[in-house]
C-alpha cells in the first residue's frame, strides 16, 4: 500500500507503524477447542435421529424419504425408507420395539 501511495496510484494515506487492524488481529486468534462430549453409557438412553428426502430420486417401491436412528452408546445405526413423512412415528415405534427386544 505504501508503494502504491508513493507511485500516486492511491490517495495519500498516513500509515502508523504501531497500529494494528482489528480484523487482522481477530483472524490470528486460535479457535477454542471443542468441549468433550460425554456419550451415553447405557444403550437406548439417547437416540440421535435425522429425517430427509432423497432429492428427486425414488426407490423401486416409490419411497422417497428416509430416517436414521443412531444409538449414542453403541453407535449402531438403523436406516428406514418410507413413502411419506407422516409414517415417521410409526417407524420410530417399530424401531423402539425391535431394539428393546
FENQUIMO-V118563 format. One line per field, one symbol per residue. psi: psi as a letter, one per 40 degrees, with the letter a starting at -180 (. if undefined). A space follows every 50 residues. Layout:
# FENQUIMO-V118563
psi->???
This chain:
# FENQUIMO-V118563
psi->ddddddefeiihhhhhdehhhddddddeiiiiiiihhhiiehiedhhiii iiiegehiidefheiiihhhhddefhhhhhiidideeddddddddddddd .
